Amino acid sequence: MLTSLDSRYDVVIVGARCAGAATAMLLARHGLRVLAVDRGQYGADTLSTHALMRGGVLQLHKWGVLDSVKAAGAVPIRQTTFYYGDDLLTIPIKPRDGIDALYAPRRALLDRLLVDCAIASGAHVRHGIRVDRLLQSGDGRVAGVAIRDKTGEARNIAAGIVIGADGLRSTVARFVGARAYVTGRYSSAVVYGHWEGVQLEGYRWYYKPGISVGAIPTSSNETCIFAAVPSSRFFDAFRGNIAAGHLRLLQEVSPGLAETVVGARRVGNLNGFAGHTGFFRQSWGPGWALVGDAGYFKDPLTAHGITDALRDAELLADAVATGSTAALEHYQQIRDGLAAGVFDVTDRIASFDWDLGSVRTLHEALASEMAHEVRMLAAREDAALSART
């Protein structure tokens, strides 16, 4: 299988999920020769609660991917409801920038569609590939990758730049010694699963001091239902029987949601994440860059991670296509400027050191930060359209 690859590419991307596949697609559309490799299998699922915020949907729309997401059965989300104890706040999704709904496709669907679009754009994508090490030139610049497939066949691939899109525990970040220069203070733990036949409209987020639960309609008539607590409570909350712990938390925060779960059919297993504090890593250097969770990770409680990945894929692809060190430095600066506010608010929400009034105020601050992000992404699209006309 490896013999079918070229010996050199302009860009090699390690990781072909939403961040890596989107970056590969965009770089191929810039006319670069791109190889993306992933150790997992094509169309495999991964830990994720799926929700896309408006910025992420906007990215899929302007790349021409959103219609495929819709056609594959992702449920349109036309409102978001926050439950603060007995008080609720429903926010309609207003049509704007060509977007009239949000979506939360399963990752097995979203990642596969992005891979398909990357291939259609001219990128080479290979799954079941492990990166053994990075190649270096005489001056220490990253110059490619040494890869191996599941049969043990190995090959060296030269590259103008290697991009790590390989997640929270990035192999590329470890190989290049990318340091974290900002770290969060708090983290949440979450257990989630998928249920068929749950009739709930829109995203639903429920809060009680010390606990957050939620329901996210996704694809294939399934709804993701999660329960989150501070990481320090993870083992106590779910010890012995994860399903019982999950249901117990739902009952404590929303008896109605718990009753809905009991009456529905679960699809697959429950999934758990014990938590990890957020960080900003140095995300570029001589011959390398990082994107997605490899370069910037924040607690998943505010469900903004996929949107981050799709936003940053475009920022990095434009920087790499420009081809200068200054452009890569600018990529990190722009990313950090857009992400810092959301990161800070998310960290404070993940502390669970709030009452219902203060968490509502934090959500208002989060909404303001996300609105700023959308304005920037829409302005980039307008600028790109103007440049083409």
Protein Blocks (a to p, Z undefined) as FASTA:
>chain_A
ZZmpcfbdfbdcehjbfklmmmmmmmmmnopacddddfbdehiacddehiacfklmmmmm
mnopmmmmmmnopacdfbdcddehjbccddddddeehiabdcdddfklmmmmmmmmmmmn
opacdehiacfbdcddfkopafbdcdddfkopacddddfbdcdfebjklfklmmnopacf
bdcfbdcdddddddehiacehjdddddehiacdddddehhiacddddddfklmmmmmgoi
lmlmmmmmmmmmmmmlmmmmmmpccehjddddebjadddddfbdehiacehjlloccdfk
lopmmmmmmmmmmmmmmmmmnopaklmmmmmmmmmmmmmmmmmmmmmmmnopacfklmmm
mmmmmmmmmmmmmmmmmmmmmmmmmmmZZ
